[in-house]
Amino acid sequence: MSIKLTVAAKARATAFAELTLAALINHYEPTSPIAFAFVDEPLVDKAQPESKCALDINGTLYYGDAAFTALAERFPQSAYGADLKSKYSDEWIKFAFSSLIVKDFKQITPALEKLESHLNFRSFVVGTYTPNIADAAVWGTLRSNVVVSSAVKSGSYINIARWYKFLEAHPHFGGSVDTYNKEVTEIRKAAKSGQKKESKASFDIDLIDAQEGKVVTRFPPEPSGYLHIGHAKAALLNQYFAQLYKGKLIIRFDDTNPSKEKVEFEESIVEDLELLGIKGDMVTHSSDYFDTMYDYAIQLIKEGKAYVDDTPVEKMREERGEGIASARRDRTVEENLKFFDEMKNATEIGLKSTLRAKISVDDNNKALRDPVIYRTNLTPHHRTGTQWKMYPTYDFCVPIVDSLEGVTHALRTIEYRDRNPQYAWFLENLHIRKVHIWDFARVNFQRTLLSKRKLQWFVDNNKVTGWDDPRFPTVRGVRRRGMTVEGLRSFILATGPSKNIINLEWSLIWATNKKVIDPIAPRHTAITLKNAVKVTLSGGPEKPYSEEKPKHKKNPALGNKTVWFSSNLLIDQEDAALTKDGEEVTLMDWGNAIFDKVIKDDAGVVTAIEGRLHLEGDFKKTEKKLTWLADVADLTPVELVDFDHLINKDKIEEDENFEDFLTEFTEFKTQAIADVNLRTAKKGEILQFERKGYFRIDEPFSEATGKAVLFTIPDGKVVNRYGAKQVTAN
């Protein structure tokens, strides 16, 4: 179905609500995306006085607010995060387009107070787990109302401000504003040049001077740790643009620091990239160019653009900070060549020296204050052995190798932005081919460290089991926790190449993953062992029997499982405690039963239930739908393991020590009993225990251990849904 959203760039109220909703729909339904266009007019259609936008669906036009309503009809039900249909969303859509468009602050105050109260204990306007239609309507109208948005930003409404700022950083909310600003700028440039035209927008970036078939991107990881999700985003974006322009992707290992690098890390990065479906057209190493970089360093020295400095590290750092020239800055070319040779041979004086680029002493950009470009290091290199005793720094190496390898566009995260002029200086002063740089925001997650140095600290101090620990943000860690390749790729590409700094909750990525695993995860049953309750049913089968049932009612391709039926059952204490004498309940996937007698001890713990099977009962009339297991001999003992974040603060500031914010207990184990099918389940399989959540099998059942170990897979909703946690310290 062809759908196109056209926006009037000069409208009195910008169509941020419609743009945001369209972006959300494109995220959830990428196979048939909504197209965007912008016109430099106050109205899309002069015959429609409020036509800030128009939605064309196969030739049928919807104007103004009707466009939003027509879009809302295409928002997938599964994206609500819960079974919340339009009743509540419709209420907030009407509220947004009637109460929040008022430009008089006094008149709009009651509406803001209503929204402030509503958001007091809520993350989103409707639902709990993901932003949807209602958020797009309310946030978009607020964003387009100058009077309201200034009040929100001033902090007058704490809850609205919290919610508003969170969505401002979201790629489909704040990203819509970026798209609008970019496209309006383009069409106005065209208008000034006499090229009146419609702007056809997308949520992708336009690479400068990008030509089909000629774009070359690169992903240059340092082999000093395992690939984490921040690296994964960089790799996927570089691959995305290489493929978009039918160009090439180079995987280059930036192996210029032998103290940190290992073959183990390099091999793991290759494996994880392949797992993500990323394969370079070339695989290279910075060490392939050590001779060439050495020659370029000699060239800089001979041109008076680099000097050898033996200033102690702390003093050098202090001088750079205060804009003071080094005492060695005016050494002659001959002296610098001599001492650079001392560095190459790692003599006593050479080991104390560095080579610095002669750029500036006191530039406001401290990255330009004579940066170090070579250091000595006697650690044998994992590829070149002891051939070299000094190595180029990252900042000197990257522009040279980018240029030599034919890279046209270097995509890198915005923390390098201050160093971009330095990158350009090296290209210009070495007289080598220019390379375009595009900055994008790195992915930051709350309560998560992505620094390889800090992650190594957790490994070295036995706070985790290794780089594949399920509490780690490495690709291997999140995969072991239950993240799918499809879920990871979808999430990363959805965040896109925006320059907005993104500090996300983990619930967002796990909610994306849930959409992948829910249709393919077989359904099973597990009962928590602690205080599990035995239920004796009269009128049940005289002896246990089994039947074959679908593993997934909506996906018969998954096959069948064995389900046992008996007059003796096990149910969770949590469920039993909520039942009462004489209550009729539904035993899921079997039928109804009446619990005649619920027996409790002095502490109120249910110890047993006596009841009778009532299969003719109406399940629609029962309040409780219970999971259960037939109490038979070959049930499967399982250990269900849940995890908390390694640190307990959402964001660690630069001047804070992350060791001060370690979570005391991060691993929680619950012993349970599962159905017989778990005895043959394989390592790595993902399944759902009914009413408990999704799990990945980390250790399959074996007679030696007498149990299977399963890790909880977060679903973006709750941390733990299978009963009380048994705390186990790391």
DODREN-648674 format. One record per residue (C-alpha): residue in one letter; x, y, z. Coordinates in Angstrom, 2 decimals, padded with zeros to 5 digits. Layout:
BEGIN
 residu      px      py      pz
      A       X       Y       Z
...
end
This chain:
BEGIN
 residu      px      py      pz
      M  000.00  000.00  000.00
      S  001.42  003.39 -001.04
      I  001.43  005.94  001.78
      K  002.98  009.40  001.65
      L  003.07  012.10  004.34
      T  003.55  015.67  003.08
      V  004.41  018.45  005.55
      A  004.08  022.21  005.09
      A  007.36  023.75  006.27
      K  005.82  027.18  006.96
      A  002.74  025.96  008.84
      R  001.82  027.75  012.08
      A  002.00  024.43  013.92
      T  004.69  021.99  012.82
      A  003.48  018.43  012.24
      F  005.85  016.86  014.77
      A  003.13  014.51  016.02
      E  002.51  013.11  012.54
      L  006.23  012.88  011.70
      T  006.94  011.05  014.95
      L  004.08  008.60  014.52
      A  005.13  007.88  010.94
      A  008.69  007.22  012.11
      L  007.41  004.80  014.76
      I  005.28  002.97  012.21
      N  008.24  002.69  009.83
      H  010.27  001.22  012.69
      Y  007.67 -001.45  013.46
      E  006.68 -002.08  009.83
      P  009.88 -001.54  007.79
      T  008.75 -003.63  004.82
      S  006.26 -000.99  003.57
      P  007.59  002.36  004.82
      I  005.70  005.63  004.77
      A  007.36  008.11  002.42
      F  007.96  011.73  003.52
      A  007.91  015.00  001.61
      F  008.21  018.67  002.61
      V  006.91  021.74  000.78
      D  008.02  025.29  001.54
      E  004.49  026.58  002.02
      P  002.25  027.57  004.97
      L -000.39  025.05  003.83
      V -000.21  021.74  002.02
      D -003.52  022.57  000.33
      K -004.82  026.16  000.31
      A -008.36  024.82  000.20
      Q -007.75  023.23  003.61
      P -007.11  026.03  006.15
      E -005.41  023.76  008.70
      S -003.44  021.60  006.28
      K -000.10  021.57  008.10
      C  000.24  018.07  006.67
      A -001.50  015.68  004.32
      L -001.50  011.91  004.22
      D -001.98  010.25  000.86
      I -003.04  006.62  001.13
      N -003.42  005.20 -002.36
      G -004.92  008.43 -003.63
      T -007.13  009.16 -000.61
      L -006.04  012.39  001.11
      Y -006.34  013.14  004.82
      Y -005.55  016.65  006.05
      G -004.46  018.14  009.37
      D -005.41  016.17  012.45
      A -007.27  013.65  010.31
      A -003.88  012.65  008.93
      F -002.76  011.66  012.42
      T -005.91  009.61  012.94
      A -005.41  007.85  009.61
      L -001.81  007.09  010.56
      A -002.92  005.78  013.95
      E -005.01  003.14  012.22
      R -001.79  001.72  010.80
      F  000.04  001.52  014.11
      P  000.54 -002.23  014.82
      Q -001.32 -003.59  017.83
      S  001.77 -005.57  018.89
      A  003.71 -002.33  019.38
      Y  001.55 -001.17  022.29
      G  003.59 -003.30  024.68
      A  000.36 -004.59  026.21
      D -003.23 -005.22  025.20
      L -004.14 -001.56  025.36
      K -006.25 -000.76  022.36
      S -007.35  002.59  021.17
      K -009.82  003.42  023.94
      Y -007.10  005.03  026.05
      S -005.02  006.22  023.11
      D -008.06  007.89  021.49
      E -008.73  009.78  024.70
      W -005.20  011.20  024.75
      I -005.17  011.94  021.02
      K -008.30  014.08  021.46
      F -006.73  015.70  024.51
      A -003.54  016.52  022.57
      F -005.22  018.05  019.52
      S -007.76  020.03  021.51
      S -006.17  021.04  024.81
      L -002.44  021.21  024.03
      I -002.57  023.37  020.90
      V -003.79  026.43  022.83
      K -001.19  029.22  022.67
      D -002.42  031.08  025.78
      F -000.50  029.84  028.82
      K -003.27  030.63  031.29
      Q -005.81  028.63  029.27
      I -003.53  025.66  028.80
      T -002.47  025.37  032.47
      P -005.31  022.99  033.50
      A -004.36  020.63  030.65
      L -000.70  020.66  031.71
      E -001.67  019.96  035.31
      K -003.75  016.98  034.16
      L -000.81  015.60  032.17
      E  001.60  016.25  035.06
      S -000.62  014.26  037.44
      H -001.10  011.45  034.91
      L  002.67  011.02  034.44
      N  003.41  010.95  038.16
      F  003.86  007.17  038.26
      R  004.11  006.45  034.53
      S  006.95  006.24  032.03
      F  004.64  006.72  029.03
      V  001.21  008.22  028.45
      V -000.43  004.87  027.65
      G  001.19  001.58  028.56
      T  004.30  000.97  030.58
      Y  007.00 -000.32  028.32
      T  007.32  001.48  025.00
      P  006.24  004.84  023.53
      N  003.28  004.59  021.17
      I  000.47  006.56  019.52
      A -000.54  008.52  022.61
      D  003.05  009.63  023.29
      A  003.46  010.72  019.66
      A  000.26  012.80  019.83
      V  000.97  014.45  023.18
      W  004.72  014.95  022.72
      G  004.34  016.14  019.14
      T  001.73  018.79  019.97
      L  003.79  019.97  022.94
      R  006.89  020.15  020.75
      S  005.12  022.31  018.17
      N  003.61  024.67  020.77
      V  006.31  027.25  021.57
      V  004.53  028.51  024.70
      V  004.18  025.03  026.17
      S  007.60  023.68  025.24
      S  009.33  026.61  026.97
      A  007.33  025.96  030.14
      V  008.26  022.27  030.02
      K  011.94  023.01  029.55
      S  011.92  025.48  032.45
      G  011.15  022.62  034.84
      S  007.77  023.93  036.01
      Y  006.30  020.46  035.53
      I  008.72  017.83  036.83
      N  006.99  014.71  035.51
      I  006.25  016.20  032.10
      A  009.86  017.40  031.83
      R  011.21  013.92  032.67
      W  008.99  012.24  030.06
      Y  009.52  015.02  027.49
      K  013.32  014.97  027.71
      F  013.43  011.17  027.52
      L  011.47  011.21  024.26
      E  013.51  014.14  022.94
      A  016.51  011.76  023.02
      H  014.55  008.94  021.37
      P  015.59  008.37  017.72
      H  012.00  008.51  016.44
      F  010.90  011.53  018.50
      G  013.94  013.82  018.62
      G  014.95  012.25  015.31
      S  011.77  013.62  013.72
      V  012.80  017.13  014.73
      D  016.23  016.57  013.20
      T  014.63  015.35  009.99
      Y  012.27  018.33  009.84
      N  015.07  020.86  010.41
      K  017.34  019.20  007.86
      E  014.71  018.98  005.12
      V  013.40  022.52  005.66
      T  016.96  023.83  005.38
      E  017.44  021.95  002.11
      I  014.27  023.15  000.43
      R  014.96  026.75  001.47
      K  018.45  026.53  000.02
      A  016.89  025.25 -003.18
      A  014.35  028.09 -003.16
      K  017.10  030.70 -002.87
      S  018.90  029.20 -005.84
      G  015.70  029.30 -007.86
      Q  015.22  025.54 -007.76
      K  011.81  025.41 -006.14
      K  011.33  021.76 -005.35
      E  009.71  019.28 -003.05
      S  012.07  017.67 -000.57
      K  011.84  013.91 -000.32
      A  012.99  012.97  003.14
      S  014.07  009.87  004.91
      F  015.47  009.18  008.31
      D  018.86  008.32  006.82
      I  021.78  010.70  006.53
      D  023.15  011.95  003.24
      L  026.89  011.32  003.01
      I  028.82  014.23  001.54
      D  030.08  013.57 -002.01
      A  028.81  010.01 -001.85
      Q  028.75  008.38 -005.27
      E  027.18  005.03 -005.97
      G  029.80  002.35 -006.29
      K  032.59  004.55 -004.90
      V  031.80  004.84 -001.18
      V  034.30  003.08  001.09
      T  033.68  002.88  004.85
      R  035.70  001.20  007.56
      F  035.24 -000.32  010.99
      P  038.55 -000.13  012.92
      P  038.27 -001.99  016.27
      E  041.26 -002.26  018.57
      P  041.82 -005.96  019.46
      S  042.02 -005.14  023.17
      G  038.71 -006.62  024.27
      Y  035.55 -008.28  023.07
      L  033.03 -006.61  020.79
      H  030.33 -004.74  022.74
      I  027.06 -003.28  021.53
      G  028.62  000.15  021.02
      H  031.09 -001.39  018.59
      A  028.26 -003.35  017.01
      K  026.41 -000.12  016.21
      A  029.49  001.37  014.56
      A  030.08 -001.80  012.53
      L  026.46 -002.07  011.39
      L  026.25  001.59  010.37
      N  029.46  001.35  008.36
      Q  028.13 -001.77  006.66
      Y  024.75 -000.12  006.09
      F  026.17  002.87  004.20
      A  028.63  000.77  002.24
      Q  025.74 -001.38  001.04
      L  023.41  001.60  000.53
      Y  025.84  003.14 -001.97
      K  026.97 -000.24 -003.38
      G  030.45  000.44 -002.06
      K  032.96 -001.40  000.13
      L  033.48 -002.00  003.83
      I  036.96 -002.45  005.31
      I  037.41 -004.28  008.62
      R  040.68 -002.96  009.98
      F  042.26 -003.98  013.27
      D  043.84 -000.94  014.90
      D  046.70 -002.89  016.46
      T  049.05 -000.09  017.52
      N  049.21 -000.79  021.27
      P  050.80 -004.19  021.96
      S  050.35 -003.81  025.74
      K  046.59 -004.35  025.42
      E  046.14 -006.45  022.30
      K  045.76 -010.20  021.95
      V  045.10 -012.69  019.16
      E  042.21 -013.96  021.32
      F  040.46 -010.59  021.09
      E  040.99 -010.31  017.34
      E  039.58 -013.77  016.70
      S  036.57 -013.09  018.91
      I  035.82 -009.83  017.08
      V  035.88 -011.61  013.71
      E  033.52 -014.30  015.04
      D  031.10 -011.79  016.55
      L  031.03 -009.67  013.40
      E  030.24 -012.75  011.33
      L  027.51 -013.61  013.82
      L  025.99 -010.18  013.17
      G  026.20 -010.77  009.43
      I  029.06 -008.31  008.96
      K  031.85 -009.31  006.62
      G  034.33 -006.81  005.22
      D  035.33 -006.64  001.58
      M  038.85 -006.34  003.01
      V  040.33 -007.28  006.39
      T  043.47 -005.31  007.18
      H  045.67 -004.30  010.12
      S  047.16 -000.96  011.00
      S  050.40 -002.85  011.58
      D  050.49 -003.52  007.83
      Y  051.46  000.15  007.49
      F  054.07  000.53  010.24
      D  056.85  001.20  007.72
      T  054.75  003.76  005.85
      M  053.71  005.57  009.04
      Y  057.34  005.70  010.13
      D  058.24  007.35  006.81
      Y  055.45  009.91  007.29
      A  056.74  010.68  010.79
      I  060.22  011.32  009.33
      Q  058.58  013.58  006.72
      L  056.90  015.68  009.44
      I  060.19  016.00  011.32
      K  062.07  017.10  008.19
      E  059.36  019.71  007.44
      G  059.64  021.07  010.98
      K  056.14  019.82  011.91
      A  057.09  017.30  014.59
      Y  059.57  017.12  017.44
      V  060.84  014.59  019.98
      D  059.98  015.46  023.57
      D  061.32  013.84  026.73
      T  059.18  015.95  029.09
      P  057.80  013.73  031.90
      V  054.17  012.69  031.35
      E  052.65  014.66  034.23
      K  054.50  017.84  033.33
      M  053.56  017.45  029.66
      R  049.91  017.05  030.63
      E  050.12  020.16  032.81
      E  051.81  022.23  030.09
      R  049.24  021.18  027.48
      G  046.42  022.09  029.86
      E  047.84  025.54  030.51
      G  048.98  026.21  026.95
      I  052.71  026.29  027.75
      A  055.25  025.37  025.10
      S  057.55  022.42  025.77
      A  061.21  023.22  026.27
      R  061.94  020.76  023.46
      R  059.61  022.37  020.93
      D  062.34  024.30  019.12
      R  064.77  021.46  018.62
      T  066.42  021.43  015.20
      V  065.46  018.95  012.51
      E  068.79  017.20  013.00
      E  068.23  016.86  016.74
      N  064.73  015.49  016.23
      L  065.90  012.95  013.67
      K  068.63  011.84  016.05
      F  066.32  011.44  019.05
      F  063.62  009.80  016.94
      D  066.24  007.19  016.04
      E  066.88  006.79  019.78
      M  063.16  006.05  020.18
      K  063.27  003.54  017.32
      N  066.13  001.70  018.99
      A  064.61  002.03  022.47
      T  067.74  003.49  024.05
      E  067.64  004.92  027.56
      I  066.79  008.41  026.30
      G  064.53  006.99  023.61
      L  062.40  005.15  026.16
      K  061.75  008.46  027.93
      S  060.68  010.27  024.76
      T  057.63  010.74  022.56
      L  057.17  012.27  019.14
      R  054.72  015.20  019.07
      A  053.07  016.91  016.13
      K  053.90  020.64  016.05
      I  050.40  022.05  015.61
      S  049.67  024.59  018.36
      V  050.67  025.43  021.92
      D  047.52  027.14  023.14
      D  044.66  026.44  020.72
      N  041.24  026.54  022.39
      N  040.78  022.99  021.11
      K  043.20  021.12  023.37
      A  043.31  018.20  020.92
      L  045.44  020.50  018.72
      R  048.00  021.28  021.42
      D  050.94  019.34  019.99
      P  049.47  015.82  020.36
      V  051.73  012.80  020.88
      I  051.97  010.73  017.69
      Y  054.59  008.09  018.61
      R  055.38  006.29  021.89
      T  057.98  003.66  022.76
      N  056.80  000.25  023.96
      L  058.97 -002.83  024.49
      T  056.04 -005.26  024.65
      P  056.27 -007.71  021.72
      H  053.55 -007.11  019.13
      H  051.25 -010.06  018.43
      R  051.89 -009.74  014.67
      T  055.27 -008.03  014.24
      G  057.00 -009.42  017.29
      T  060.01 -007.33  018.42
      Q  060.59 -005.64  015.05
      W  059.27 -002.34  016.38
      K  059.91 -000.74  019.75
      M  057.81  002.37  019.13
      Y  054.29  002.65  017.81
      P  052.06  005.36  016.28
      T  049.13  006.63  018.31
      Y  045.55  006.12  017.15
      D  045.17  009.78  016.14
      F  048.22  009.66  013.86
      C  047.53  006.21  012.48
      V  043.86  006.47  011.52
      P  043.87  009.38  009.05
      I  046.93  007.94  007.28
      V  045.53  004.43  006.90
      D  042.05  005.75  006.03
      S  043.59  007.75  003.20
      L  045.88  004.98  001.98
      E  043.13  002.35  001.95
      G  040.77  004.50 -000.08
      V  038.23  005.23  002.67
      T  035.86  007.93  001.46
      H  033.75  008.37  004.59
      A  034.99  007.80  008.13
      L  031.99  007.30  010.41
      R  032.88  007.68  014.06
      T  031.24  008.62  017.34
      I  030.90  012.22  018.47
      E  033.44  011.91  021.30
      Y  036.04  012.25  018.51
      R  034.56  015.56  017.37
      D  037.26  017.71  019.02
      R  039.87  015.56  017.31
      N  038.39  015.98  013.83
      P  040.50  019.14  013.15
      Q  043.55  017.11  014.17
      Y  042.53  014.37  011.71
      A  042.23  017.00  008.96
      W  045.60  018.55  009.92
      F  047.42  015.27  009.38
      L  045.81  014.72  005.98
      E  046.72  018.22  004.86
      N  050.25  018.32  006.23
      L  051.14  014.85  005.01
      H  049.81  015.84  001.56
      I  047.57  012.79  001.27
      R  044.05  012.20 -000.02
      K  041.20  013.81  001.97
      V  038.55  011.74  003.79
      H  035.07  012.90  004.84
      I  034.11  012.43  008.49
      W  030.58  011.81  009.76
      D  029.95  011.90  013.50
      F  027.18  009.84  015.06
      A  026.10  009.39  018.66
      R  027.29  006.31  020.47
      V  024.76  004.08  022.18
      N  024.81  004.59  025.94
      F  022.76  002.44  028.28
      Q  021.81  003.31  031.82
      R  023.83  001.56  034.54
      T  026.24  000.25  031.92
      L  029.95  000.71  031.28
      L  031.25  000.38  027.72
      S  034.89  001.25  028.37
      K  037.02 -001.81  027.59
      R  039.41 -000.80  030.35
      K  036.63 -000.79  032.92
      L  035.13 -004.02  031.61
      Q  038.59 -005.59  031.89
      W  038.60 -004.53  035.56
      F  035.47 -006.62  036.20
      V  037.11 -009.61  034.50
      D  040.41 -009.20  036.35
      N  038.68 -008.81  039.72
      N  036.42 -011.85  039.25
      K  033.26 -009.76  039.38
      V  032.07 -011.62  036.29
      T  032.76 -015.03  034.79
      G  034.41 -013.62  031.66
      W  033.80 -011.43  028.63
      D  030.71 -013.48  027.77
      D  029.13 -012.93  031.18
      P  025.38 -012.28  030.77
      R  025.76 -009.07  032.80
      F  028.24 -007.67  030.26
      P  027.24 -005.40  027.33
      T  029.45 -007.40  024.98
      V  027.86 -009.05  021.97
      R  028.69 -012.41  023.54
      G  027.27 -011.35  026.89
      V  023.91 -010.16  025.59
      R  023.74 -013.17  023.27
      R  024.28 -015.49  026.23
      R  021.52 -013.62  028.08
      G  019.16 -014.35  025.19
      M  019.53 -011.49  022.73
      T  019.00 -012.64  019.16
      V  021.04 -011.44  016.22
      E  017.83 -010.19  014.60
      G  016.83 -008.27  017.72
      L  020.26 -006.70  018.11
      R  020.49 -005.67  014.46
      S  016.95 -004.26  014.43
      F  017.55 -002.20  017.55
      I  020.90 -000.79  016.44
      L  019.69  000.17  012.98
      A  016.57  001.73  014.53
      T  018.74  004.08  016.62
      G  020.27  005.19  013.34
      P  023.14  007.60  012.65
      S  021.67  010.50  014.64
      K  024.06  012.96  016.28
      N  021.81  013.11  019.34
      I  023.43  011.52  022.37
      I  021.33  008.51  023.30
      N  021.22  007.29  026.91
      L  018.77  004.41  026.78
      E  017.10  002.09  029.21
      W  017.82 -001.56  028.57
      S  014.08 -002.19  028.40
      L  014.02 -000.71  024.88
      I  016.47 -003.18  023.36
      W  014.90 -006.14  025.17
      A  011.44 -005.07  024.01
      T  012.76 -005.15  020.44
      N  014.20 -008.61  021.07
      K  010.88 -009.84  022.45
      K  009.20 -009.17  019.10
      V  011.71 -011.55  017.52
      I  011.53 -014.40  020.04
      D  007.85 -014.40  020.97
      P  006.60 -016.02  017.72
      I  009.28 -018.74  017.80
      A  009.76 -019.52  021.50
      P  008.12 -022.85  022.47
      R  005.86 -022.67  025.53
      H  006.67 -024.79  028.57
      T  005.81 -024.86  032.27
      A  007.91 -024.48  035.40
      I  006.88 -024.37  039.07
      T  009.02 -022.71  041.74
      L  010.14 -025.38  044.21
      K  010.09 -023.24  047.34
      N  006.76 -023.99  049.04
      A  005.33 -025.55  045.88
      V  001.79 -026.71  046.60
      K  000.43 -030.18  045.94
      V -003.11 -030.24  044.60
      T -005.18 -033.44  044.86
      L -008.13 -033.59  042.49
      S -011.10 -035.92  042.73
      G -012.71 -036.81  039.41
      G -009.30 -036.69  037.73
      P -007.58 -039.48  035.79
      E -007.15 -042.76  037.68
      K -003.53 -042.85  036.61
      P -001.28 -040.32  034.87
      Y -001.37 -040.20  031.08
      S  000.30 -038.01  028.47
      E -000.79 -036.27  025.28
      E  001.09 -034.47  022.52
      K  000.30 -030.75  022.47
      P  001.63 -027.93  020.24
      K  004.70 -026.19  021.59
      H  003.26 -022.89  020.36
      K -000.46 -022.54  019.59
      K  000.17 -019.89  016.94
      N  003.19 -021.56  015.36
      P  002.57 -025.24  014.60
      A  005.90 -025.43  012.77
      L  007.60 -025.68  016.18
      G  006.16 -029.15  016.63
      N  004.67 -030.85  019.68
      K  005.59 -031.42  023.31
      T  004.55 -034.06  025.83
      V  002.03 -032.92  028.44
      W  001.19 -035.16  031.41
      F -002.21 -035.18  033.14
      S -002.82 -036.50  036.66
      S -005.04 -036.18  039.70
      N -001.98 -034.96  041.61
      L -000.64 -031.57  040.53
      L  001.94 -028.99  041.57
      I  001.26 -025.23  041.47
      D  003.20 -022.16  042.60
      Q  002.83 -020.95  046.18
      E  002.31 -017.47  044.77
      D -000.82 -018.67  042.93
      A -002.08 -020.89  045.72
      A -001.92 -018.06  048.26
      L -004.41 -016.05  046.21
      T -007.05 -018.80  046.07
      K -009.78 -019.48  048.60
      D -012.02 -022.34  049.64
      G -014.65 -023.20  047.05
      E -013.14 -021.09  044.29
      E -013.29 -022.25  040.70
      V -010.08 -021.76  038.74
      T -008.85 -022.59  035.24
      L -005.94 -024.97  034.84
      M -004.32 -023.63  031.70
      D -004.60 -025.87  028.62
      W -006.73 -028.42  030.49
      G -009.93 -027.04  031.99
      N -011.54 -025.87  035.20
      A -011.23 -027.20  038.73
      I -012.87 -026.25  042.00
      F -010.55 -025.82  044.99
      D -012.78 -027.05  047.81
      K -010.19 -026.73  050.58
      V -007.06 -024.57  050.72
      I -004.94 -025.78  053.65
      K -002.52 -023.33  055.29
      D -000.02 -023.54  058.17
      D  000.17 -021.12  061.09
      A  002.29 -018.72  059.06
      G -000.34 -018.53  056.32
      V  001.67 -020.60  053.84
      V -000.47 -022.91  051.71
      T  000.62 -026.50  052.31
      A -001.95 -028.41  050.22
      I -005.16 -028.01  048.22
      E -008.00 -030.47  047.89
      G -010.29 -030.05  044.94
      R -012.22 -031.64  042.10
      L -011.92 -031.50  038.35
      H -014.72 -029.54  036.67
      L -013.96 -029.70  032.96
      E -017.46 -028.61  032.01
      G -016.84 -025.25  033.74
      D -016.62 -022.02  031.74
      F -013.07 -020.64  031.68
      K -014.46 -017.22  030.75
      K -016.04 -016.94  034.18
      T -012.96 -017.73  036.25
      E -010.71 -015.02  037.62
      K -007.54 -017.11  037.92
      K -005.78 -018.99  035.12
      L -003.08 -021.15  036.74
      T -000.02 -022.92  035.42
      W  000.44 -026.42  036.76
      L  002.43 -029.60  036.38
      A  001.32 -033.18  036.83
      D  003.26 -034.56  039.80
      V  005.02 -037.35  037.90
      A  008.44 -038.92  038.30
      D  010.43 -037.53  035.38
      L  009.93 -033.78  035.79
      T  013.06 -031.71  035.10
      P  014.88 -029.86  037.90
      V  015.89 -026.40  036.66
      E  017.75 -023.44  038.07
      L  016.41 -020.09  036.90
      V  019.01 -017.33  037.06
      D  018.22 -013.64  036.95
      F  020.67 -010.72  036.96
      D  020.93 -007.10  038.04
      H  023.13 -004.33  036.64
      L  026.76 -004.35  037.71
      I  026.60 -000.69  038.71
      N  023.77  001.05  040.55
      K  023.88  004.56  039.07
      D  022.24  005.43  035.76
      K  025.23  007.41  034.50
      I  028.75  007.57  035.89
      E  030.18  011.06  035.43
      E  033.75  011.62  034.26
      D  034.93  012.75  037.70
      E  033.37  009.74  039.46
      N  034.97  006.38  040.19
      F  032.77  003.58  038.92
      E  034.07  001.33  041.72
      D  032.06  003.49  044.16
      F  028.82  002.45  042.44
      L  029.04 -001.33  042.28
      T  025.85 -003.28  042.89
      E  026.39 -005.58  045.86
      F  024.41 -008.58  044.59
      T  023.86 -009.06  040.86
      E  023.00 -012.75  040.48
      F  019.81 -014.38  041.76
      K  018.93 -018.06  041.57
      T  015.58 -019.78  041.93
      Q  015.20 -023.55  042.04
      A  012.22 -024.87  040.11
      I  010.78 -027.97  038.47
      A  009.87 -027.96  034.78
      D  008.00 -030.26  032.42
      V  009.60 -033.42  031.06
      N  010.44 -031.84  027.69
      L  013.25 -029.80  029.27
      R  015.30 -032.98  029.69
      T  016.09 -033.01  025.97
      A  016.33 -029.26  025.33
      K  019.65 -028.07  023.88
      K  022.12 -025.41  024.97
      G  021.22 -022.01  023.59
      E  017.54 -022.78  022.98
      I  015.11 -020.00  023.84
      L  011.74 -020.79  025.37
      Q  008.96 -019.29  027.40
      F  007.77 -020.63  030.72
      E  004.07 -019.73  030.79
      R  003.41 -016.75  033.08
      K  007.08 -016.59  034.08
      G  008.81 -015.16  031.04
      Y  011.42 -015.98  028.44
      F  014.57 -018.01  029.14
      R  017.69 -019.21  027.38
      I  019.21 -022.58  028.24
      D  022.77 -021.94  029.38
      E  023.43 -025.48  030.64
      P  021.16 -028.27  029.35
      F  019.96 -030.98  031.71
      S  022.47 -033.72  032.47
      E  022.44 -036.63  034.88
      A  025.78 -035.41  036.24
      T  024.44 -032.07  037.46
      G  020.87 -033.25  037.92
      K  019.44 -029.99  036.56
      A  019.30 -027.54  033.67
      V  020.39 -023.91  034.12
      L  018.37 -021.21  032.36
      F  018.95 -017.45  032.20
      T  016.02 -015.05  032.22
      I  015.62 -013.01  029.05
      P  014.28 -009.53  029.88
      D  011.22 -008.63  027.84
      G  011.20 -004.89  028.43
      K  008.50 -005.18  031.09
      V  009.64 -006.71  034.35
      V  012.85 -007.93  035.92
      N  011.56 -011.14  037.48
      R  008.18 -012.83  037.24
      Y  008.83 -016.27  038.64
      G  008.75 -015.82  042.39
      A  011.04 -014.85  045.23
      K  014.73 -014.55  044.48
      Q  017.38 -016.54  046.22
      V  020.26 -014.11  046.57
      T  023.71 -015.34  045.69
      A  026.70 -012.99  045.91
      N  029.12 -012.79  042.99
end
